[in-house]
Amino acid sequence: MVADKKLLTSPQSIPTKQVVIGDGSRLECKQQGDLQLGKLLLHGVLVVPGVDRNLISVGNTPHTTKWEFDKHGATLRNNNNGDNLFTLHLPLSNWIRNLPLRDGEINEIRRNAADSLWVT
């Protein structure tokens, strides 16, 4: 989820959706598109004007990938060859939401999470 459609390639209109944010309020989403982050291409990323930070859903990343978490951040790797697709060099939040995660990932997140990036 991103606030600015300029971050996406091929933004397109979609039927209006309501997105509930952390404080319980609702924001409207009327567009989605693809987001290129290094070697990682995410499809169907929602544009949510008014959201104050961009979010990546760990549970919705491609099943050909695997997240690795440590006290310094998170790395998304290609399961087939181990290539680093994307790295976050930020402390991770203790607030983990929007499950399900793949087996073992939620425990790994909780074990290594610090406190400032929202990982959903």
N, CA and C of each residue as an Amber inpcrd file, in Angstrom:
protein
   360
   0.8410000  -1.1570000   0.0000000   0.0000000   0.0000000   0.0000000
   0.8970000   1.2330000   0.0000000   0.5840000   2.1650000  -0.8810000
   1.3520000   3.4070000  -0.9930000   0.3980000   4.5950000  -0.9920000
   0.9070000   5.7500000  -0.6030000   0.0840000   6.9640000  -0.6050000
   0.1250000   7.6690000  -1.9540000   1.2400000   7.5240000  -2.6820000
   1.4580000   8.2780000  -3.9140000   1.4720000   7.3490000  -5.1190000
   0.5290000   7.5390000  -6.0460000   0.4460000   6.6710000  -7.2250000
   1.6730000   6.7890000  -8.1320000   2.4720000   7.8480000  -7.9670000
   3.6820000   8.0070000  -8.7820000   4.7130000   6.9190000  -8.4940000
   4.5740000   6.2190000  -7.3740000   5.4880000   5.1260000  -7.0440000
   5.1880000   3.8660000  -7.8500000   4.0190000   3.8180000  -8.4670000
   3.5880000   2.6150000  -9.1720000   3.7480000   2.7340000 -10.6780000
   3.9640000   1.5890000 -11.3020000   3.9000000   1.5300000 -12.7580000
   2.4880000   1.0630000 -13.1050000   1.9540000   1.5740000 -14.1600000
   0.6260000   1.1900000 -14.6540000  -0.4860000   1.3120000 -13.6180000
  -0.6110000   2.4680000 -12.9360000  -1.7440000   2.5920000 -12.0140000
  -3.0590000   2.5070000 -12.7810000  -4.0340000   1.8440000 -12.1860000
  -5.3340000   1.7030000 -12.8350000  -6.4500000   1.8810000 -11.8130000
  -7.5840000   2.3360000 -12.2850000  -8.7490000   2.5190000 -11.4250000
  -9.3430000   1.1730000 -11.0570000  -9.8380000   1.0790000  -9.8290000
 -10.5140000  -0.1140000  -9.3370000 -11.7760000   0.3380000  -8.6110000
 -12.7400000  -0.5740000  -8.3910000 -13.8910000  -0.2030000  -7.5700000
 -13.4040000   0.2520000  -6.1890000 -14.0390000   1.2500000  -5.6290000
 -13.6190000   1.8170000  -4.3510000 -13.5960000   0.7600000  -3.2520000
 -12.4730000   0.7290000  -2.5170000 -12.3080000  -0.1520000  -1.3620000
 -12.0780000   0.7090000  -0.1370000 -12.4450000   0.2030000   1.0160000
 -12.1670000   0.8490000   2.2920000 -11.0020000   0.1180000   2.9480000
 -10.0000000   0.8750000   3.3910000  -8.8520000   0.3100000   4.0800000
  -8.8810000   0.8280000   5.5150000  -8.8510000  -0.0880000   6.4740000
  -8.8290000   0.2980000   7.8850000  -7.3750000   0.4430000   8.3040000
  -7.0260000   1.6050000   8.8750000  -5.6510000   1.8420000   9.3020000
  -5.5260000   1.6510000  10.8150000  -4.3070000   1.8010000  11.3220000
  -3.9860000   1.4840000  12.7040000  -4.8560000   2.1220000  13.7610000
  -5.3360000   3.3380000  13.5470000  -6.1610000   4.0040000  14.5540000
  -7.6480000   3.6600000  14.4080000  -7.9650000   2.7400000  13.4770000
  -9.3430000   2.3110000  13.2770000 -10.1190000   3.1170000  12.2480000
  -9.5500000   4.2300000  11.7870000 -10.2580000   5.0170000  10.7790000
 -10.1370000   4.3370000   9.4080000 -10.9810000   4.7650000   8.4930000
 -11.0350000   4.1690000   7.1540000 -10.5850000   5.1790000   6.1100000
  -9.8020000   4.6820000   5.1540000  -9.3650000   5.4970000   4.0200000
  -9.8420000   4.8190000   2.7510000 -10.1710000   5.6260000   1.7360000
 -10.6290000   5.0700000   0.4650000  -9.4620000   4.7640000  -0.4590000
  -9.6110000   3.6840000  -1.1760000  -8.6470000   3.2750000  -2.1900000
  -9.4020000   3.1380000  -3.4970000  -8.9310000   3.8370000  -4.5480000
  -9.5960000   3.7890000  -5.8470000  -8.6590000   3.3800000  -6.9760000
  -7.3770000   3.1020000  -6.6310000  -6.4010000   2.7200000  -7.6580000
  -5.4600000   1.6490000  -7.1250000  -4.8640000   0.9240000  -8.0600000
  -3.8150000  -0.0250000  -7.7400000  -2.8520000  -0.1070000  -8.9130000
  -1.6990000  -0.7170000  -8.6940000  -0.7170000  -0.8580000  -9.7620000
   0.4230000  -1.7470000  -9.3120000   1.4880000  -1.7540000 -10.0800000
   2.6620000  -2.5660000  -9.7810000   3.7440000  -1.6920000  -9.1610000
   4.4690000  -2.2580000  -8.2060000   5.5440000  -1.5520000  -7.5220000
   6.8430000  -2.3030000  -7.7270000   7.8310000  -1.6350000  -8.3070000
   9.1520000  -2.2200000  -8.5280000  10.0800000  -1.7660000  -7.4070000
  10.5980000  -2.7140000  -6.6280000  11.5610000  -2.4400000  -5.5630000
  12.8100000  -3.2650000  -5.8440000  13.7790000  -2.6610000  -6.4820000
  14.9620000  -3.4200000  -6.8720000  14.5710000  -4.5240000  -7.8280000
  14.9240000  -5.7740000  -7.4740000  14.5870000  -6.9310000  -8.3140000
  13.1840000  -7.4660000  -8.0440000  12.5000000  -6.8880000  -7.0720000
  11.1780000  -7.3660000  -6.6710000  10.0820000  -6.5640000  -7.3590000
   9.1250000  -7.2500000  -7.9760000   7.9640000  -6.6130000  -8.5830000
   6.7270000  -7.0950000  -7.8480000   6.0070000  -6.1670000  -7.2200000
   4.7730000  -6.4880000  -6.5070000   3.5930000  -6.0290000  -7.3500000
   2.6010000  -6.9100000  -7.5130000   1.4080000  -6.6180000  -8.3020000
   0.2460000  -6.2630000  -7.3830000  -0.6740000  -5.4640000  -7.8730000
  -1.8950000  -5.1600000  -7.1390000  -1.6910000  -4.3360000  -5.8870000
  -0.6700000  -3.4770000  -5.8940000  -0.4000000  -2.6100000  -4.7500000
  -1.4380000  -1.4890000  -4.7370000  -2.0920000  -1.3060000  -3.5940000
  -3.1490000  -0.3090000  -3.4700000  -2.5840000   1.0880000  -3.2840000
  -3.2540000   2.0780000  -3.8760000  -2.9500000   3.4930000  -3.6540000
  -3.9660000   3.9920000  -2.6300000  -3.4550000   4.4130000  -1.4640000
  -4.3310000   4.8640000  -0.3720000  -3.8990000   6.2640000   0.0380000
  -4.4680000   7.3040000  -0.6210000  -4.1310000   8.6670000  -0.2360000
  -4.4440000   8.8910000   1.2480000  -3.5260000   9.5390000   1.9390000
  -3.7410000   9.8110000   3.3500000  -3.0320000   8.8600000   4.2870000
  -2.5960000   7.7040000   3.7880000  -1.8200000   6.7970000   4.6420000
  -0.4480000   7.4380000   4.8550000   0.0840000   7.3820000   6.0780000
   1.3050000   8.1400000   6.3700000   2.6010000   7.3700000   6.1480000
   2.5090000   6.1000000   5.7530000   3.7130000   5.3450000   5.3960000
   3.3510000   4.2290000   4.4270000   4.3090000   3.8520000   3.6180000
   4.0950000   2.7670000   2.6680000   4.2490000   1.4480000   3.4130000
   3.4240000   0.4540000   3.0560000   3.4120000  -0.8260000   3.7580000
   3.6470000  -1.9750000   2.8000000   4.3890000  -2.9580000   3.2620000
   4.5890000  -4.2020000   2.5170000   4.0000000  -5.3160000   3.3570000
   3.1370000  -6.1240000   2.7750000   2.5320000  -7.2370000   3.4810000
   3.4100000  -8.4760000   3.3400000   4.0170000  -8.8970000   4.4390000
   4.8830000 -10.0760000   4.4250000   4.1180000 -11.2940000   3.9340000
   2.8900000 -11.4500000   4.3870000   2.0940000 -12.6140000   4.0110000
   1.6450000 -12.6290000   2.5700000   1.7550000 -11.4990000   1.8710000
   1.3170000 -11.4280000   0.4780000   2.4590000 -11.3160000  -0.5170000
   3.6870000 -11.4810000  -0.0760000   4.7930000 -11.4880000  -1.0260000
   4.7860000 -12.8250000  -1.7770000   5.3860000 -12.8820000  -2.9560000
   5.3200000 -14.1060000  -3.7630000   5.8230000 -15.3360000  -2.9930000
   5.1730000 -16.4850000  -3.2220000   5.5510000 -17.7220000  -2.5240000
   6.8960000 -18.2650000  -2.9910000   7.4690000 -17.6600000  -4.0120000
   8.8080000 -18.0430000  -4.4660000   9.8790000 -17.2740000  -3.7050000
   9.4620000 -16.5650000  -2.6550000  10.3900000 -15.7520000  -1.8700000
  10.3470000 -16.1650000  -0.4020000  11.3680000 -15.7150000   0.3460000
  11.4400000 -15.9860000   1.7760000  12.0000000 -14.7650000   2.4890000
  11.3310000 -14.3450000   3.5680000  11.8030000 -13.2380000   4.3850000
  12.8010000 -13.7470000   5.4090000  13.8730000 -12.9960000   5.6150000
  14.8330000 -13.2500000   6.6900000  14.8780000 -11.9960000   7.5500000
  14.6890000 -12.1660000   8.8620000  14.6350000 -11.0410000   9.7880000
  15.7880000 -11.1330000  10.7750000  16.3510000  -9.9800000  11.1070000
  17.3370000  -9.9090000  12.1800000  17.2020000  -8.5570000  12.8620000
  18.0450000  -8.2900000  13.8400000  17.9060000  -7.0530000  14.6120000
  18.1820000  -5.8030000  13.7890000  18.7400000  -5.9500000  12.5760000
  19.0650000  -4.7950000  11.7370000  18.0130000  -4.5010000  10.6780000
  17.0760000  -5.4260000  10.4420000  16.0730000  -5.2130000   9.4190000
  15.5540000  -6.5110000   8.8340000  15.1870000  -6.4820000   7.5640000
  14.6150000  -7.6520000   6.8940000  15.1290000  -7.7280000   5.4680000
  15.2960000  -8.9580000   4.9980000  15.7260000  -9.2010000   3.6250000
  14.7570000 -10.1760000   2.9910000  14.3440000  -9.8710000   1.7730000
  13.5080000 -10.7840000   1.0060000  14.3950000 -11.4650000  -0.0210000
  14.4150000 -12.7890000   0.0040000  15.2700000 -13.5650000  -0.8970000
  14.4450000 -14.4480000  -1.8330000  15.0360000 -14.7200000  -2.9920000
  14.4770000 -15.6630000  -3.9560000  14.7210000 -17.0710000  -3.4150000
  13.6590000 -17.8720000  -3.2650000  13.7990000 -19.2470000  -2.7690000
  14.6270000 -20.1260000  -3.6820000  14.6130000 -19.8680000  -4.9740000
  15.2870000 -20.7410000  -5.9360000  16.7990000 -20.5940000  -5.9280000
  17.2880000 -19.3470000  -5.8310000  18.7360000 -19.1490000  -5.9370000
  19.3440000 -18.3390000  -4.7930000  18.5280000 -17.9010000  -3.8410000
  19.0410000 -17.1540000  -2.6910000  19.3460000 -15.6940000  -2.9540000
  19.0720000 -15.2110000  -4.1790000  19.3390000 -13.8070000  -4.4980000
  18.5980000 -12.8830000  -3.5380000  19.2630000 -11.8050000  -3.1440000
  18.6490000 -10.7580000  -2.3380000  17.7880000  -9.9100000  -3.2640000
  16.4770000  -9.9040000  -3.0320000  15.5620000  -9.1230000  -3.8620000
  15.3140000  -7.7380000  -3.2840000  15.3220000  -7.6310000  -1.9470000
  14.9670000  -6.3820000  -1.2990000  15.4200000  -6.4430000   0.1520000
  16.0190000  -5.3610000   0.6560000  16.4400000  -5.3040000   2.0470000
  15.9410000  -4.0210000   2.6880000  15.4020000  -4.1410000   3.8790000
  15.0040000  -2.9970000   4.6960000  16.0290000  -2.8570000   5.8050000
  16.7450000  -1.7390000   5.8480000  17.7530000  -1.5060000   6.8750000
  17.1790000  -0.6270000   7.9710000  16.0610000  -1.0510000   8.5160000
  15.3750000  -0.3000000   9.5630000  14.9860000  -1.2570000  10.6740000
  14.8230000  -0.7520000  11.8890000  14.2590000  -1.6260000  12.9210000
  12.8380000  -2.0200000  12.5380000  12.4550000  -3.2240000  12.8450000
  11.1180000  -3.7090000  12.5150000  10.1860000  -3.5520000  13.7080000
   8.9310000  -3.4110000  13.4290000   7.9370000  -3.1860000  14.4790000
   7.5940000  -4.4590000  15.2300000   7.2460000  -4.3160000  16.4800000
   6.6980000  -5.4350000  17.2500000   5.2470000  -5.6970000  16.8650000
   4.6650000  -4.7870000  16.1020000   3.2700000  -4.9300000  15.6960000
   3.2040000  -5.6710000  14.3760000   2.8450000  -6.9290000  14.4050000
   2.7480000  -7.7580000  13.2110000   1.2630000  -8.0140000  12.9750000
   0.7880000  -7.6980000  11.7550000  -0.6330000  -7.8050000  11.4750000
  -0.8630000  -8.4610000  10.1230000  -2.1320000  -8.7010000   9.8080000
  -2.5630000  -9.2640000   8.5270000  -1.9530000 -10.6360000   8.2500000
  -2.1280000 -11.5620000   9.1800000  -1.6700000 -12.9250000   8.9660000
  -2.5810000 -13.5810000   7.9400000  -2.2920000 -14.6940000   7.3150000
  -1.3040000 -15.6660000   7.7540000   0.0680000 -15.4200000   7.1350000
   1.0800000 -15.7700000   7.8790000   2.4450000 -15.8220000   7.3680000
   2.7800000 -17.2840000   7.1140000   3.8150000 -17.5140000   6.3590000
   4.2540000 -18.8870000   6.1210000   4.8330000 -19.4790000   7.4040000
   4.8260000 -20.8030000   7.5170000   5.2960000 -21.4880000   8.7210000
   6.6110000 -20.9240000   9.2190000   6.6560000 -20.6160000  10.4860000
   7.8850000 -20.1580000  11.1250000   8.1680000 -18.6780000  10.9970000
   7.5710000 -17.9860000  10.0310000   7.9120000 -16.5810000   9.8130000
   7.4460000 -15.6850000  10.9560000   6.2420000 -15.9450000  11.5060000
   5.7550000 -15.0730000  12.5640000   6.6470000 -15.1690000  13.8010000
   7.1020000 -16.3740000  14.1370000   7.9950000 -16.5240000  15.2900000
   9.3360000 -15.8530000  15.0260000   9.8270000 -15.9420000  13.8040000
  11.0810000 -15.2910000  13.4390000  10.9470000 -13.7740000  13.5530000
   9.8170000 -13.2350000  13.1290000   9.5930000 -11.7960000  13.2240000
   9.5810000 -11.3680000  14.6840000   8.8100000 -12.0780000  15.5050000
   8.7070000 -11.7040000  16.9170000  10.0500000 -11.8180000  17.6240000
  10.8310000 -12.8310000  17.2810000  12.1370000 -13.0290000  17.9060000
  13.0790000 -11.8810000  17.6010000  13.0190000 -11.3490000  16.3860000
  14.0080000 -10.3660000  15.9470000  13.4840000  -8.9520000  15.8040000
  12.1990000  -8.7340000  16.0560000  11.6100000  -7.4070000  15.8060000
  12.0990000  -6.3630000  16.7860000  12.3190000  -5.1560000  16.2870000
  12.6460000  -4.0080000  17.1350000  11.4320000  -3.1030000  17.1880000
  11.5170000  -1.8330000  16.6330000  10.2980000  -1.0310000  16.7760000
  10.1110000   0.2010000  15.9250000  10.1810000   0.1560000  14.5970000
   9.6890000   1.3510000  13.9230000   9.0670000   1.1530000  12.5660000
   9.2900000   0.0750000  11.8720000   8.6740000  -0.1330000  10.5630000
   7.4410000  -1.0110000  10.7320000   6.3380000  -0.5940000  10.1330000
   5.1490000  -1.4450000  10.1500000   5.3070000  -2.5290000   9.1170000
   5.3540000  -3.7540000   9.5420000   5.3490000  -4.9010000   8.6380000
   3.9910000  -5.5370000   8.8010000   3.2270000  -5.6280000   7.7050000
   1.8840000  -6.1700000   7.8400000   1.7810000  -7.5480000   7.2400000
